Amino acid sequence: MQNLLDNMDLVNGLMARYGVRFGIYKNGTFREQIFPFDAIPRIIPKEQFDYIERGLIQRVTALNCFLNDVYGEKRIIKDGVVAEEFVFSSSGYLSVCEGIRPVKGIYTHISGIDLVEGKDGEWYILEDNLRIPSGASYPLIARDICRRVSPETFVENNVAENRDYAALLKETMDNCNCGGINVILTPGRYNAAFFEHSYLAERTKSVLAMPGDLYVEDDIVYYKDYSGHPKKVGTIYRRLSDEFLDPMAFNPESLIGVPNIFDAFKKGNVALINAPGNGVADDKGIYYFVPKMIRYYLGEEPILKNAPTYLPFYEEDRKYVLENLGRLVIKDVAEAGGYGVVFGRDLDAEELSHMKQLIKTESRRFIAQEVIDFKDLDIIDNGEMVPRKADLRAFVLYGKEVKVWKCGLTRFSRNPDSFVVNSSQGGGFKDTWVLSR
Protein backbone atom coordinates (compact mmCIF):
# COMPACT_ATOMS: atom_id res chain seq x y z
CA MET A 1 0.00 0.00 0.00
CA GLN A 2 2.93 2.34 0.62
CA ASN A 3 3.65 2.46 -3.10
CA LEU A 4 0.11 3.65 -3.69
CA LEU A 5 0.42 6.39 -1.06
CA ASP A 6 3.75 7.47 -2.55
CA ASN A 7 2.01 7.98 -5.90
CA MET A 8 -0.95 10.03 -4.69
CA ASP A 9 -0.09 12.96 -6.96
CA LEU A 10 -0.27 10.67 -9.98
CA VAL A 11 -3.59 9.20 -8.79
CA ASN A 12 -5.14 12.63 -8.25
CA GLY A 13 -3.78 13.85 -11.57
CA LEU A 14 -5.52 10.98 -13.36
CA MET A 15 -8.74 11.63 -11.41
CA ALA A 16 -8.70 15.23 -12.63
CA ARG A 17 -7.86 14.13 -16.19
CA TYR A 18 -10.83 11.77 -16.30
CA GLY A 19 -13.14 14.43 -14.91
CA VAL A 20 -14.09 12.72 -11.64
CA ARG A 21 -16.27 15.60 -10.56
CA PHE A 22 -19.51 16.48 -8.86
CA GLY A 23 -21.56 19.63 -9.15
CA ILE A 24 -23.03 21.88 -6.49
CA TYR A 25 -25.86 24.37 -6.79
CA LYS A 26 -25.39 27.08 -4.20
CA ASN A 27 -27.05 30.49 -4.05
CA GLY A 28 -28.44 29.96 -7.55
CA THR A 29 -25.01 29.20 -9.04
CA PHE A 30 -23.82 25.88 -10.46
CA ARG A 31 -20.21 25.04 -9.63
CA GLU A 32 -18.39 21.88 -10.63
CA GLN A 33 -15.35 20.62 -8.76
CA ILE A 34 -13.07 17.63 -8.37
CA PHE A 35 -14.31 15.14 -5.77
CA PRO A 36 -11.38 14.97 -3.28
CA PHE A 37 -9.98 11.43 -3.07
CA ASP A 38 -7.92 9.93 -0.27
CA ALA A 39 -5.87 6.84 -1.13
CA ILE A 40 -5.96 5.25 2.34
CA PRO A 41 -8.82 2.78 1.88
CA ARG A 42 -11.49 1.82 4.37
CA ILE A 43 -10.87 -1.89 5.05
CA ILE A 44 -13.75 -4.17 6.06
CA PRO A 45 -12.92 -7.77 7.06
CA LYS A 46 -14.87 -10.47 5.23
CA GLU A 47 -16.73 -11.70 8.32
CA GLN A 48 -17.82 -8.17 9.17
CA PHE A 49 -19.01 -7.51 5.63
CA ASP A 50 -20.93 -10.80 5.58
CA TYR A 51 -22.84 -9.54 8.63
CA ILE A 52 -23.48 -6.14 7.01
CA GLU A 53 -24.58 -7.87 3.81
CA ARG A 54 -27.19 -9.99 5.59
CA GLY A 55 -28.55 -6.91 7.34
CA LEU A 56 -28.76 -4.87 4.15
CA ILE A 57 -30.52 -7.62 2.19
CA GLN A 58 -33.03 -7.97 5.04
CA ARG A 59 -33.64 -4.22 5.19
CA VAL A 60 -34.07 -3.61 1.46
CA THR A 61 -36.37 -6.64 1.16
CA ALA A 62 -38.61 -5.24 3.91
CA LEU A 63 -38.60 -1.75 2.37
CA ASN A 64 -39.66 -3.20 -0.98
CA CYS A 65 -42.50 -5.07 0.77
CA PHE A 66 -43.55 -1.79 2.39
CA LEU A 67 -43.71 0.03 -0.95
CA ASN A 68 -45.79 -2.72 -2.54
CA ASP A 69 -48.10 -2.64 0.47
CA VAL A 70 -48.43 1.12 0.91
CA TYR A 71 -49.45 1.58 -2.74
CA GLY A 72 -51.64 -1.50 -2.53
CA GLU A 73 -53.57 -3.00 0.38
CA LYS A 74 -51.98 -0.81 3.12
CA ARG A 75 -52.04 -3.66 5.62
CA ILE A 76 -49.22 -2.18 7.67
CA ILE A 77 -51.27 0.98 8.19
CA LYS A 78 -54.53 -0.85 8.91
CA ASP A 79 -52.73 -3.00 11.47
CA GLY A 80 -51.38 0.09 13.23
CA VAL A 81 -47.70 -0.70 12.68
CA VAL A 82 -46.95 2.50 10.75
CA ALA A 83 -48.89 5.68 11.52
CA GLU A 84 -50.86 6.78 8.47
CA GLU A 85 -49.91 10.41 9.15
CA PHE A 86 -46.31 9.54 8.30
CA VAL A 87 -47.30 7.96 5.01
CA PHE A 88 -49.87 10.29 3.52
CA SER A 89 -48.20 13.51 4.70
CA SER A 90 -44.82 12.49 3.30
CA SER A 91 -43.62 14.63 0.40
CA GLY A 92 -42.39 11.38 -1.20
CA TYR A 93 -45.83 9.74 -1.21
CA LEU A 94 -47.39 9.92 -4.70
CA SER A 95 -51.11 9.22 -4.74
CA VAL A 96 -50.95 8.75 -8.54
CA CYS A 97 -48.97 5.55 -7.89
CA GLU A 98 -51.89 3.96 -6.02
CA GLY A 99 -52.69 0.54 -7.43
CA ILE A 100 -49.68 0.46 -9.77
CA ARG A 101 -47.43 -2.54 -9.48
CA PRO A 102 -44.03 -2.15 -11.16
CA VAL A 103 -42.52 -4.96 -13.22
CA LYS A 104 -41.97 -8.02 -10.97
CA GLY A 105 -43.06 -5.96 -7.97
CA ILE A 106 -39.63 -4.34 -7.63
CA TYR A 107 -39.53 -0.73 -6.48
CA THR A 108 -36.06 -0.66 -4.93
CA HIS A 109 -33.83 -1.69 -7.84
CA ILE A 110 -30.86 0.34 -6.56
CA SER A 111 -30.63 1.35 -2.91
CA GLY A 112 -27.92 3.46 -1.32
CA ILE A 113 -27.91 2.70 2.39
CA ASP A 114 -25.78 4.99 4.57
CA LEU A 115 -24.12 3.40 7.60
CA VAL A 116 -21.57 4.36 10.22
CA GLU A 117 -19.44 2.15 12.44
CA GLY A 118 -19.77 3.24 16.03
CA LYS A 119 -16.87 3.20 18.42
CA ASP A 120 -18.81 0.49 20.23
CA GLY A 121 -18.19 -1.80 17.22
CA GLU A 122 -21.84 -1.73 16.05
CA TRP A 123 -22.86 -0.66 12.55
CA TYR A 124 -25.79 1.77 12.50
CA ILE A 125 -28.04 2.67 9.59
CA LEU A 126 -28.29 6.44 9.28
CA GLU A 127 -30.39 6.76 6.14
CA ASP A 128 -32.09 4.79 3.36
CA ASN A 129 -31.75 6.30 -0.13
CA LEU A 130 -34.26 4.65 -2.46
CA ARG A 131 -34.94 7.29 -5.09
CA ILE A 132 -31.86 8.02 -7.18
CA PRO A 133 -28.86 7.24 -4.94
CA SER A 134 -25.56 8.29 -6.48
CA GLY A 135 -21.90 7.59 -5.87
CA ALA A 136 -21.08 4.07 -7.12
CA SER A 137 -18.98 5.35 -10.02
CA TYR A 138 -16.45 7.09 -7.77
CA PRO A 139 -14.95 4.04 -6.00
CA LEU A 140 -15.17 2.19 -9.34
CA ILE A 141 -12.94 4.62 -11.20
CA ALA A 142 -10.75 5.27 -8.17
CA ARG A 143 -9.99 1.55 -7.83
CA ASP A 144 -9.30 1.34 -11.56
CA ILE A 145 -6.79 4.20 -11.39
CA CYS A 146 -5.15 2.91 -8.22
CA ARG A 147 -4.80 -0.53 -9.78
CA ARG A 148 -2.98 0.96 -12.75
CA VAL A 149 -0.71 3.13 -10.62
CA SER A 150 0.14 0.36 -8.12
CA PRO A 151 -0.94 -3.11 -9.36
CA GLU A 152 1.15 -4.86 -6.71
CA THR A 153 -1.04 -3.33 -3.97
CA PHE A 154 -3.96 -5.43 -5.15
CA VAL A 155 -1.86 -8.55 -5.74
CA GLU A 156 -0.50 -8.46 -2.20
CA ASN A 157 -3.85 -7.82 -0.47
CA ASN A 158 -6.95 -10.02 -0.51
CA VAL A 159 -9.34 -7.36 -1.77
CA ALA A 160 -12.69 -8.44 -3.22
CA GLU A 161 -13.16 -7.42 -6.85
CA ASN A 162 -15.34 -4.36 -7.37
CA ARG A 163 -15.40 -4.28 -11.18
CA ASP A 164 -18.60 -6.34 -11.15
CA TYR A 165 -20.80 -3.31 -10.34
CA ALA A 166 -21.52 -2.69 -14.02
CA ALA A 167 -22.52 -6.34 -14.46
CA LEU A 168 -24.76 -6.18 -11.38
CA LEU A 169 -26.39 -3.00 -12.67
CA LYS A 170 -26.90 -4.43 -16.14
CA GLU A 171 -28.38 -7.62 -14.65
CA THR A 172 -30.77 -5.45 -12.60
CA MET A 173 -31.83 -3.54 -15.71
CA ASP A 174 -32.16 -6.68 -17.84
CA ASN A 175 -34.24 -8.43 -15.17
CA CYS A 176 -37.11 -5.96 -15.47
CA ASN A 177 -36.67 -5.07 -19.14
CA CYS A 178 -40.03 -4.95 -20.96
CA GLY A 179 -38.52 -5.56 -24.37
CA GLY A 180 -36.16 -3.02 -25.87
CA ILE A 181 -32.90 -1.24 -25.13
CA ASN A 182 -31.58 -0.18 -21.75
CA VAL A 183 -31.36 3.58 -21.28
CA ILE A 184 -29.76 5.77 -18.63
CA LEU A 185 -31.78 8.98 -18.61
CA THR A 186 -29.82 12.06 -17.55
CA PRO A 187 -31.27 15.54 -17.13
CA GLY A 188 -28.12 16.87 -18.76
CA ARG A 189 -24.65 18.27 -18.45
CA TYR A 190 -25.42 20.53 -15.50
CA ASN A 191 -26.68 17.80 -13.22
CA ALA A 192 -24.47 17.32 -10.16
CA ALA A 193 -23.86 13.64 -10.99
CA PHE A 194 -23.51 13.88 -14.79
CA PHE A 195 -20.06 12.29 -14.65
CA GLU A 196 -21.63 9.22 -13.08
CA HIS A 197 -24.47 9.03 -15.61
CA SER A 198 -22.10 8.95 -18.57
CA TYR A 199 -19.62 6.63 -16.86
CA LEU A 200 -22.24 4.03 -15.93
CA ALA A 201 -23.82 4.19 -19.39
CA GLU A 202 -20.45 3.34 -20.89
CA ARG A 203 -19.73 0.54 -18.41
CA THR A 204 -23.16 -1.11 -18.80
CA LYS A 205 -23.31 -0.59 -22.57
CA SER A 206 -26.56 1.33 -22.10
CA VAL A 207 -27.70 4.32 -24.14
CA LEU A 208 -27.10 7.66 -22.41
CA ALA A 209 -30.17 9.69 -23.29
CA MET A 210 -31.25 13.26 -22.69
CA PRO A 211 -35.00 13.85 -22.17
CA GLY A 212 -35.32 15.16 -25.72
CA ASP A 213 -33.99 11.84 -27.06
CA LEU A 214 -37.06 9.95 -25.80
CA TYR A 215 -40.70 10.14 -26.80
CA VAL A 216 -43.86 8.15 -26.08
CA GLU A 217 -46.25 6.89 -28.72
CA ASP A 218 -49.19 4.59 -28.00
CA ASP A 219 -47.83 4.09 -24.47
CA ILE A 220 -44.49 2.83 -25.79
CA VAL A 221 -41.21 4.68 -25.12
CA TYR A 222 -38.85 5.17 -28.04
CA TYR A 223 -35.30 6.43 -28.35
CA LYS A 224 -34.41 8.60 -31.35
CA ASP A 225 -30.89 7.65 -32.38
CA TYR A 226 -28.57 9.55 -34.68
CA SER A 227 -29.78 7.59 -37.72
CA GLY A 228 -33.35 8.69 -37.21
CA HIS A 229 -34.61 5.14 -36.66
CA PRO A 230 -36.56 4.88 -33.37
CA LYS A 231 -35.66 2.09 -30.96
CA LYS A 232 -38.08 0.69 -28.40
CA VAL A 233 -36.97 1.25 -24.81
CA GLY A 234 -37.42 -1.57 -22.27
CA THR A 235 -35.74 -0.18 -19.15
CA ILE A 236 -34.96 3.37 -18.09
CA TYR A 237 -32.51 3.98 -15.27
CA ARG A 238 -33.69 7.51 -14.71
CA ARG A 239 -31.44 9.99 -12.94
CA LEU A 240 -34.00 12.70 -12.35
CA SER A 241 -36.46 13.13 -9.52
CA ASP A 242 -40.11 12.02 -9.58
CA GLU A 243 -41.47 15.55 -9.80
CA PHE A 244 -39.54 16.26 -13.01
CA LEU A 245 -40.04 12.87 -14.68
CA ASP A 246 -43.24 13.55 -16.61
CA PRO A 247 -44.85 17.00 -16.95
CA MET A 248 -48.18 15.35 -17.80
CA ALA A 249 -48.30 13.42 -14.51
CA PHE A 250 -46.23 15.45 -12.04
CA ASN A 251 -44.85 18.98 -12.27
CA PRO A 252 -46.31 20.55 -15.43
CA GLU A 253 -43.49 23.11 -15.49
CA SER A 254 -40.77 20.47 -15.84
CA LEU A 255 -38.63 21.02 -18.93
CA ILE A 256 -36.47 17.94 -18.37
CA GLY A 257 -39.20 15.29 -18.25
CA VAL A 258 -40.57 12.98 -20.94
CA PRO A 259 -44.30 13.59 -21.56
CA ASN A 260 -46.48 10.50 -20.97
CA ILE A 261 -43.62 8.30 -19.79
CA PHE A 262 -45.61 7.61 -16.62
CA ASP A 263 -48.49 6.20 -18.72
CA ALA A 264 -46.06 3.79 -20.40
CA PHE A 265 -44.85 2.74 -16.94
CA LYS A 266 -48.40 2.24 -15.66
CA LYS A 267 -49.22 0.01 -18.63
CA GLY A 268 -46.16 -2.15 -17.90
CA ASN A 269 -44.51 -1.23 -21.21
CA VAL A 270 -41.33 0.15 -19.68
CA ALA A 271 -39.52 -0.39 -16.40
CA LEU A 272 -38.40 2.68 -14.45
CA ILE A 273 -35.42 2.31 -12.16
CA ASN A 274 -36.10 3.23 -9.42
CA ALA A 275 -39.88 3.16 -9.45
CA PRO A 276 -41.77 6.44 -8.91
CA GLY A 277 -43.08 6.88 -5.38
CA ASN A 278 -40.08 5.44 -3.53
CA GLY A 279 -39.64 8.67 -1.63
CA VAL A 280 -42.26 7.66 0.92
CA ALA A 281 -39.96 4.84 2.08
CA ASP A 282 -36.81 6.92 2.51
CA ASP A 283 -38.59 9.75 4.31
CA LYS A 284 -36.60 10.41 7.49
CA GLY A 285 -39.80 10.02 9.49
CA ILE A 286 -40.53 6.59 7.96
CA TYR A 287 -36.94 5.56 8.84
CA TYR A 288 -38.12 5.23 12.44
CA PHE A 289 -40.52 2.45 11.43
CA VAL A 290 -38.14 0.28 9.36
CA PRO A 291 -37.28 -2.14 12.22
CA LYS A 292 -41.05 -2.60 12.70
CA MET A 293 -41.39 -3.33 8.96
CA ILE A 294 -38.76 -6.05 9.18
CA ARG A 295 -40.64 -7.74 12.01
CA TYR A 296 -44.01 -7.24 10.29
CA TYR A 297 -43.20 -8.42 6.77
CA LEU A 298 -40.36 -10.87 7.37
CA GLY A 299 -41.01 -12.10 10.91
CA GLU A 300 -37.35 -11.47 11.77
CA GLU A 301 -35.43 -9.32 14.20
CA PRO A 302 -33.46 -6.52 12.50
CA ILE A 303 -29.82 -7.44 11.98
CA LEU A 304 -28.57 -3.86 11.63
CA LYS A 305 -29.65 -1.17 14.06
CA ASN A 306 -31.14 2.25 13.44
CA ALA A 307 -29.55 5.17 15.22
CA PRO A 308 -31.69 5.79 18.35
CA THR A 309 -34.44 8.00 16.92
CA TYR A 310 -37.32 10.02 18.33
CA LEU A 311 -40.41 11.34 16.56
CA PRO A 312 -41.60 14.65 18.06
CA PHE A 313 -44.95 13.83 16.45
CA TYR A 314 -45.51 11.51 19.44
CA GLU A 315 -46.07 13.32 22.72
CA GLU A 316 -43.70 11.14 24.74
CA ASP A 317 -40.89 11.52 22.20
CA ARG A 318 -41.54 15.26 21.86
CA LYS A 319 -41.19 15.71 25.62
CA TYR A 320 -37.88 13.81 25.59
CA VAL A 321 -36.56 15.81 22.62
CA LEU A 322 -37.45 19.16 24.14
CA GLU A 323 -35.79 18.22 27.43
CA ASN A 324 -32.60 16.90 25.76
CA LEU A 325 -32.32 19.08 22.67
CA GLY A 326 -28.84 20.30 23.54
CA ARG A 327 -27.29 16.86 23.06
CA LEU A 328 -29.35 15.54 20.12
CA VAL A 329 -29.08 15.97 16.36
CA ILE A 330 -32.21 17.32 14.67
CA LYS A 331 -33.00 16.51 11.03
CA ASP A 332 -35.53 18.17 8.77
CA VAL A 333 -37.26 15.26 7.00
CA ALA A 334 -37.64 17.21 3.74
CA GLU A 335 -33.92 17.96 3.36
CA ALA A 336 -31.09 15.85 1.89
CA GLY A 337 -27.40 16.06 1.07
CA GLY A 338 -26.42 17.01 4.62
CA TYR A 339 -28.70 20.05 4.61
CA GLY A 340 -31.25 20.53 7.40
CA VAL A 341 -29.05 18.77 9.97
CA VAL A 342 -28.65 20.68 13.24
CA PHE A 343 -26.60 19.60 16.25
CA GLY A 344 -28.19 20.87 19.46
CA ARG A 345 -24.77 21.38 21.05
CA ASP A 346 -23.95 24.01 18.39
CA LEU A 347 -26.99 26.19 19.16
CA ASP A 348 -26.95 29.16 21.50
CA ALA A 349 -29.80 29.83 23.93
CA GLU A 350 -31.82 31.87 21.43
CA GLU A 351 -31.40 29.30 18.66
CA LEU A 352 -32.36 26.46 21.02
CA SER A 353 -35.50 28.33 21.99
CA HIS A 354 -36.40 28.89 18.33
CA MET A 355 -35.80 25.22 17.48
CA LYS A 356 -37.97 24.10 20.39
CA GLN A 357 -40.78 26.29 19.14
CA LEU A 358 -40.47 24.81 15.63
CA ILE A 359 -40.58 21.29 17.04
CA LYS A 360 -43.72 22.13 19.01
CA THR A 361 -45.55 23.68 16.06
CA GLU A 362 -44.20 21.53 13.18
CA SER A 363 -43.58 18.21 14.90
CA ARG A 364 -43.99 16.09 11.73
CA ARG A 365 -41.23 18.08 10.05
CA PHE A 366 -38.41 16.80 12.29
CA ILE A 367 -36.81 13.73 13.73
CA ALA A 368 -34.26 13.74 16.53
CA GLN A 369 -31.44 11.26 17.04
CA GLU A 370 -28.79 10.49 19.58
CA VAL A 371 -25.39 11.51 18.27
CA ILE A 372 -23.56 8.34 17.24
CA ASP A 373 -19.90 8.58 18.17
CA PHE A 374 -18.70 6.90 15.01
CA LYS A 375 -15.18 5.90 14.13
CA ASP A 376 -12.65 8.19 12.59
CA LEU A 377 -10.65 7.05 9.59
CA ASP A 378 -7.19 8.33 8.76
CA ILE A 379 -6.76 10.60 5.75
CA ILE A 380 -3.77 12.44 4.31
CA ASP A 381 -4.19 16.19 4.74
CA ASN A 382 -1.36 18.49 3.63
CA GLY A 383 1.09 15.60 3.89
CA GLU A 384 0.02 14.58 7.39
CA MET A 385 -2.11 11.63 8.50
CA VAL A 386 -5.09 12.93 10.48
CA PRO A 387 -8.38 11.34 11.71
CA ARG A 388 -11.71 12.37 10.20
CA LYS A 389 -15.32 11.20 10.56
CA ALA A 390 -16.47 8.87 7.78
CA ASP A 391 -19.59 6.98 6.76
CA LEU A 392 -20.24 4.24 4.20
CA ARG A 393 -22.81 4.24 1.42
CA ALA A 394 -23.49 0.61 0.56
CA PHE A 395 -25.17 -0.22 -2.75
CA VAL A 396 -27.86 -2.91 -2.81
CA LEU A 397 -29.18 -4.08 -6.18
CA TYR A 398 -32.45 -5.92 -6.64
CA GLY A 399 -32.52 -8.04 -9.79
CA LYS A 400 -33.36 -11.72 -9.82
CA GLU A 401 -32.28 -11.60 -6.20
CA VAL A 402 -31.07 -8.95 -3.76
CA LYS A 403 -27.31 -8.47 -3.88
CA VAL A 404 -24.89 -6.17 -2.06
CA TRP A 405 -21.94 -4.80 -3.99
CA LYS A 406 -18.69 -5.77 -2.30
CA CYS A 407 -17.39 -2.23 -2.19
CA GLY A 408 -19.09 1.06 -1.44
CA LEU A 409 -18.57 4.79 -1.21
CA THR A 410 -16.75 5.84 1.94
CA ARG A 411 -17.22 9.57 2.45
CA PHE A 412 -15.27 11.60 4.99
CA SER A 413 -15.44 15.08 6.41
CA ARG A 414 -12.49 17.32 5.64
CA ASN A 415 -13.46 19.50 8.59
CA PRO A 416 -11.96 18.10 11.82
CA ASP A 417 -14.93 19.39 13.84
CA SER A 418 -17.72 18.11 11.58
CA PHE A 419 -19.77 14.92 11.51
CA VAL A 420 -21.27 15.84 8.11
CA VAL A 421 -19.52 13.94 5.30
CA ASN A 422 -21.62 14.74 2.22
CA SER A 423 -19.85 15.87 -0.95
CA SER A 424 -22.25 18.80 -1.13
CA GLN A 425 -20.83 19.91 2.23
CA GLY A 426 -17.20 19.70 1.05
CA GLY A 427 -16.44 16.10 1.98
CA GLY A 428 -14.09 13.72 0.19
CA PHE A 429 -14.18 10.00 -0.56
CA LYS A 430 -12.17 6.81 -0.22
CA ASP A 431 -12.22 3.40 -1.82
CA THR A 432 -13.75 0.64 0.32
CA TRP A 433 -11.81 -2.61 0.46
CA VAL A 434 -13.89 -5.63 1.37
CA LEU A 435 -11.45 -8.43 2.13
CA SER A 436 -12.11 -11.60 0.19
CA ARG A 437 -10.88 -13.98 2.89
N, C-alpha and C positions, 0 to 999 in steps of 0.2 A: 504493500500500500504506500510505502514511503516514496516509491518512484512516481506514483500518481500525484502525491502531494507536491513533489518537487517540480511537477510539470503543470501546476495550476494555471499559470499564465497562458500556456498553450491551450489548455482546456477551455478557458474563458474566451480566448481569442476565437476558437472554433465555434463556441456558442453564439458569439456576436456575429460571426460570419454567416451562420445558418439562420440568423434572425430569430433566436429563441427569446421571444418578447411577449409581453402582455400589455394591454392598454388600460388606461384609467381615465374615466370621466370625472373631472373635479371642477366645480364652479363653472359648469357649462363648457369646459374645454377638454378636448380629447388629447391625451398625451401617451405616447408609446415609449416603453423603456425595456431594457434588458432585464430579464428575471434573474436576480443574483443567485449564483450557484455556489455551494460549498462542497468540496470534494470529499470531506470526511463523511462516510455513509452512516446512516442509521442501520444497525445490525440487529436482526431479530432471529434468535435461535429457532430451529425447526419445530421443536416441541411447543414453544410459545406461540409460533404462528399457527400451528395445527389447532390450538385452543381458540385463537382469535378467529380462524377460519370457520370453525364450527359455530361460534357465536354469531358471526356475520351472516352465514347461510340461514340460521334460525331466524334472525331478525328480519332479513329481507323477505323471507318466505311469509312471515306473519304480516309484514306491511303490505305485501301484495294481496294477501287474503283480506286485509282491511279495506283496501281500495275496491276490490271486487264486491265486497259486502256493502260498503257505504254508498256505492252507486247502484246497488241492487236491492237486496232485501232489508238491509240495515238492522240485522239481528243484534249486532253489538250495541247499538243504540237502544233498541227495544228492551234488551236485557239489562240495561243500566250500567254497562261496563264502561262506556265512553259517553260523557255528557253531550247531548245533542247541541248545546250552545257552542261547544268547541268545534263542531263539525260545520254547522250551517252558517256560523259567523266568520269562519275562516276565509281569508281573501283568496286562498288556494282552492276552495270548493267551487266547482263549476256545475250549476244546476243543469246546464245543457248536456252534461255527460250522463245524466240519469238514464238508466236502462241500457246504456251502451256497453257492450262487452268487447274489449279489444281482441285481436287475433290470439287464440290459445289462452285467453284470460290473463295475459301478461301485461301489467302496467309498468313494472319496475325493471325494465330491460337493463339499464345501467344505473347503479346506485353508487354514490360517493359518500361513504360513511366516515365521519371524522371522529377519531379517537385520541385519547392521551393516555400515557402510562404514568400512573401516580407513583409517588415515592414510596407508597405502601406496596408496590409490586402489582397492583390491580390495573387492568385496562378499563377505561371508562368511555362510553359513547357520549360525545358532546352534541352531535348533530347528525341528522339523516338528510342527505341531499338527493332527492328523487326526481327532480325536474330536468335540469340540464347540467349535471355536475361536470366540471372541467378539471383538467390537470394531468391526465394520464400521459399525454405526449411528452411532458417535461422530463420525468425520469427515464422515459424510453430513449429520447435523443441524448440525454446526459450519459446514460450507460453506454450507448453506442460510441460516443466521443471518447469516453474514458477507456473503453475497451481498445480503441485504436491507439490512443496515446500510451497506454500501459497494459498491453495484453497479458503480461505475466501476472498482474494483480489478480486477474480472474481465473488464471490457471492454478495459482497457489491457494486460492480460497474457494471453499465449497459454497458458491453463491448460486441460488436457483436462477434459472434462465428467465428473463423478463421479455424476451422478444416475441413471446406468444400472445401479447395483448392484441395485436392486429388480427391474429387468427381467432381469438376469443370474440372480438368485436364482430368480425365477419360472420362467425358461426351464429352469433346472436341475431344479426340482421337477416341471415339466410333462414333461420328457424321460423321467423314470422313473415317471411316474404310472401306476398299475395300474387306473385307472378309478374316478373319484370326486373328492372335493374335496381341496384342499391344506390341510394343517393344520400350524400351528406349535405344538408341544406344550411347554408350560412347566410346571415343577414348582410354580410359584406365586409369589405376591407377594414372598416372602422370599428368592427366589433372587438371587444377586449381580448377574445380568445381566437382571433382569426388564424393565427399561426397554427393552433391546434387543429382547426377545421381542415385546413389544407394538408397538414401533415398526416392526419388520420385517413383522409380520403386517398392519399397516395399509398399509404401502407395497407389499406384494406381493398385497394383497387376499386373503390367506389367513385361515382361521379360527384365532383364538387359543384354544387349548383347554387346560383343566386336565385332569389325569389322570382325574378323575371324570366328565368330559364324553365319554369314549370307552369303548366296550365291544366285546368280540369275540364273535361268534356264528357258528358254522359256519366258523371260520377267516377271517371277514371282519370288518374293523374298521368300526365305525359311530360317528358323532358325534351326540349327542343335543342338538338345538338347542332354543331357547326354546319353539318351537311343539309340541314333543313328537314331531315326525316325524324318525326317524333318517335320516341321510345317510351313504352309503357313502364311506369315506375311501380315497383312492388313493395319497397321499404324506404322510408325516409327517416334518417337519423337527423332530426331537426335541432338546430342549435339556436333557436329563438324561442322566447317565452310564449306561453299560452295566449296571452292577451294580444300578441302581434301576429299569431299564426294565420288567422283567416279573418279578414275585415268583414266578411259576410256573417260570421258567427260570433266574433268577439269584438275587439275594438274597431269600429268602422273607420277610424282615422289612421289605421296602420298602413304604412306605405311599403312595408317589408314582408307582408303576408302573401299567401297564395289564395285568391278567392275560391271558395267552395271546396277547399281541401278537406275541411271538416266533414262535409257530406260524403266524400269518398271514403273517409275513415269510418264514418257511421255505417256505411253500406258494406264494410269489410273488404273494400277493393284496394286498400293500401294500409300498410302498418306504419304507425307513427311511433318513433322511439325518442324519448319516452312518451307514454300515452298522455293526452291532455287530462288535466284534473288531478295529477299527482301531488300538486301543491298542498292539498288538504292533509296529506300524510306526512309531509315534512314541515308543517307548521310547528313552531317552537312550543305552542301550547299542547298540540297532539303528542309531541315527544314524551310528555309526562305519562301518557297512557300506553306506550309501546310495551313495557313489561306485562301489562294487563292483556294486551293483544296476544302476546306469545302464549300466555296461560290459556286464554279463551279459545284461540284457533288451533293451537298445536298441542295443548294439554301438557306443556313442558315448563320447567322453570327457566327463566332467562339465564343464558350462559354469561353474557357480558352485561355489566351494570350500566345504568344511567348515572350521570352525576346527580347527587341528591337535589331534587327540584321541588319547588313550591309554586302553587297556582294561587295568586291573590284573589282569583275569582271565588275561591272557597274561603268562607269566613275564618276558619281555623288557620289556614295557610296565610291568609292576609294578615291576621294578628301577629303570627310569627315573623313574617317579613317586615312588618312595620317596626317591630321591637328589635330586630336584628339587622336592619338595613345597612348599618355601617360596616358589616363584615361579609355581606353577600354580593354577588354579581347580578345585576338586573339586565334582562335582555328584552328588547322590543320585538315582539313576535313577527312584525311586518318587515323587519330589516334583515339584511344579509351582508356577507363580505366583511364581517367585523364591525359594521356600523350598528349603532343602536345598542352597544354593549357598554354598561356603566358599572364600574366598581365602586361600591359604597364607601370604601376606605379613602377614595380620591375626592369625595365630595365635602365641601365645607358645610357649615350649619345651615346656611340659607339654601344651598343646593339640595341638602338632605330633606329639608322641609318641603321644598317644591316637589321632589321626587315622591315623597310620601303622599302628597296631595294628589298627584297624578295616579298613583297606585290605588288610592281610595276611589277616585272618580272614573278611572278607565282600567278597571282591574283585569279585563280580558286581554288588554293590550300587552301585558307584561308577564314574564315568568321570572322567578328568582332562583338562584342556585348557590350552593356552597362553593367556595373557591377551591378547586382541586389543585393541590400542590403537586403539579406534575413535573416529571424529570426534565432536567436540562440536558442538552446535547452540546458537545464541543463543536465550535466552528472556528475558522481562521478569520480573524479580523485585524487588518493592518499588520499582518505578519505574526500575530500572536494568537494562541489558542485560548478561547474564552467560552464560558458556558452561556447558552441561550435557551429559552423556552421553545419547545417544538411539539407539534402534533403530527398525526398521520392521517391522510385521507386514503382509505382503502377502497378499491374498486371491485364491485360485485356485479357480475354479469349473469343475466337470466336468459338462457337459451333453452336447449333441450333439458338442461338442469341448471341449478344455481352454482356458479363457480366464483371463487375469489382469486383475483390476480395475485401471483406471488411476487409482489413488489408494492408500490404505492408511492404517493407523493408526501414526503416529509417536509413540512413547512416550518420555518423558524423565525422568531422575532429578531430583528437586528438591533432592537432597542433593549438594553440590559434590564430596564425596569418594566417591560411590557409583557403581558401574557397573550397579546393579540398577535397572531402569526400570519394573517391573511396577506396575500400579495398586494391587495388593494390598500393595505395599511403599511406597505413598505417592507414586508417580509421577504425572505429568500427561501430557497429550497435545496434539498439534498436527495440523493438516490437512497433507496431503501433496499438493503440486502437481506433477503430471506435466505437463511442457510439451508442447503439441500440435505444435510445430514449432520 
